[in-house]
């Protein structure tokens, strides 16, 4: 006759989980259900509430012992004979018939247009000014509830069409911490708002009917919050994670959030990797690599024999081909893990029944084994496995989840032998996630799920190809005209699982771990640790630790730089600064074509030399403070002897102006606007002894544009160059091989430098951007738009002290992408900067023809 749904829930009450996909609940009426237990016997009236929905009628008895009745519209007329309503029967019937016609006309559920709905503007303050209004749906797990969105100059309001579960949701804009655009059903329609820093728990998730509405609301909130909210990118989080400022757990949560994964959308629930591979031992050995899963492979490729079978099928499959018929994350898998804490959601997904007891989440070890061996099981984990709440592993609600084949009932999840209890399991899982091994290999898993191995040829090579419907752009639902086909496609997309938004298109860099840092501090990267004498190791490390601590303290207080003195010693802009080891003498070059020697002891100009009638572009101090080398726009390099006070030698090395130089181990690197960098062999001992140098050209690095700046890493093994067309190139100095080329600026690059650990490169350009590049992968991992052009800088890998076009110094925190301090200095652009080894003294030169001495005041 009509369908009666008997629920097996914790409390038999109405819930939006009872509705079908794209079905909406509108209103309710007090009513009585007329039930006859036996034919021709007196009828029994059951009082309850009649819920009017867009595709069905639901009767909820007041006595929760009675079953809830759900009737689809095809049985509507039969149902009405068994119904009495307290309001006017004809009005209710008319409403139901109207909805029935709407359902027949449009099965996609756009029935909100069929129902008159006036949004009561429940503004908290009468002075609030509305900015925009539109229709939207509030998204919660397995439910979308239609309503009306209104944003004012103070608040964001959402009023559900049905007033369920509350009349209005209000969010004060000043409380908003983050907003994210979301995909919903692989379409750009979602918006999620967070009022806390918790990436796993938002305050509201809205799905719009038009992308333009979503974007308008997003930009209005973003504009309101631009001075109150830091916008994070995958690259900025990557930099924080690499440097140890984010844990592996925090970083994965951030990436999930940026990749459209949300706790409100079970089809895009945050995905975490299986980490541990040992579920049989009584002790968990975190130092044994065999304890851990191979993070360079997807779950489906961990078992070689199974992979061969899958690849054989893949090769014979017609296009579009895929290797795995199920995804690593889907609503079914999420609720498989969470059934003990969210039974009503599992019942919703399973049509009112739990899954077969033997297929339930019974054991951690069994689940891992099935993921390794099962023909269709490739699921990963969820964040709860690395959280602090063990309730999802315990049957605290005393649910009747059925009996297994052996007769045992499904209760708590069986834990591995190395876990004393559920809390201990989570603690050890957390420890494993943050372990040395995982920290060294987590980037490989990120490449698969969020990175360059997610799609295309790299995905094929990594055996990481899933069904086309799981990828963004795999199908355009809006182009499907048939309502039934469109509903079926939406159901398939939402229930099958969705691949995260791709965040990285180049290999993800590895994390910097303590072990790597200690290795990098040894005297030679080729010297084994056990060959170093204990005494020398102890002495060297003690000195290095002391120096490193001094630098760290200095950079922590870099904003306290104090201007000590100002000296105008040139007639044009200062272009270079070189300082003797004792810091007693400061040499500067200028566009006025002179080299000046300034004495710190007498606090005055001591010497002035001119080598050319064209500008000098840079200078550097050779070892032992015997000579200063100057580059010129006349294509030459000049060597000035400090003891003899005269020009000692000249190198005619380029076909155009020389822009910058570097020196390392008797090798001079010269960069020129003729699009080359040349490497010259010249003995500093000859120069120190006032002998003419025999210059030998060792190598030449060719570029496609004029080279404006270069720099060497501390070891001299890598060179970075920045060109006039905005390209950064990384070179191996021993082989003269180009390692990476990154076009990262839209104009000329002013300055480039390696971080102290040689893992990153920072560049500044005339586009007012600061770019951070990972040396290992050549990937641009951070981009900061400054409020003015930055001309030169010093940095420690996290904090940047830069000189800008206005003449001010600014301190920038790269981890938060925020300028923390601005320090007034020059009256024109800062064009040169020098910092001592302890990072406590800074000298700057500017277009105002001055040099300024700065001291750290701490």
Secondary structure, 3 states (H helix, E strand, C coil): CCCCCCCCCCCCCCCHHHCCCCCCEEEEEEEEEEECCCCCCCCEEEEEEEEEECCEEEEEECCCCCCCEEEEHHHHHHHHCCEEECCCHHHHHHHHHHHHHHHHHCCCCCHHHHCCCCCCCCCCCCCCCEEEEEEEEEEECCEEEEEEEEEECCEEEEEECCCCCCCCEEEEHHHCCEEEEEEECCEEEEEEEECCCCCCCCCEEEEECCHHHHHHHHHHHHHHHCCCCCCCCHHHHHHHHHCCCCCHHHHHHHHHHHCCCCCCCHHHCCCECCCECCCCCCCCCCCCHHHECCCCCCHHHCCHHHHHHHHHHHHCCCCCCCCECCCCCCHHHHHHHHCCCCHHHHHHHCCCCCCCHHHCCCEHHHHHHHHHHCCCCCCCECHHHHCCCHHHHCCCCCCCCCECCCCCECCCCECCCCCCCHHHHHHHHHHHHCCHHHHHHHHHHHHHHCCCCCCHHHHHHCCCCECHHHCCCCCCHHHCCCHHHHHHHHHHHHHHCCCCCCCCCCCCCCCCCHHHHHHHCCCCCCCCHHHCCHHHHHHHHHHHHHHHHHHHHHHHCHHHEEEEEEEECCCCCEEEEEECCCCCEEEEEECCCEEEEEECCCCEEEEEEECCCCCEEEEEECHHHCEEEEEECCCEEEEEECCCCEEEEEEECCCCCEEEEEEECCEEEEEECCCEEEEEECCHHHHHCCCCCCCEEEEEEECCCCEEEEEECCCCCEEEEEECCCEEEEEECCCCEEEEEEECCCCCEEEEEECCCCCEEEEEECCCEEEEEECCCCCEEEEEECCCCEEEEEECCCEEEEEECCCCEEEEECCCCEEEEEECCCCCCEEEEEECCCCCEEEEEECCCEEEEEEECC
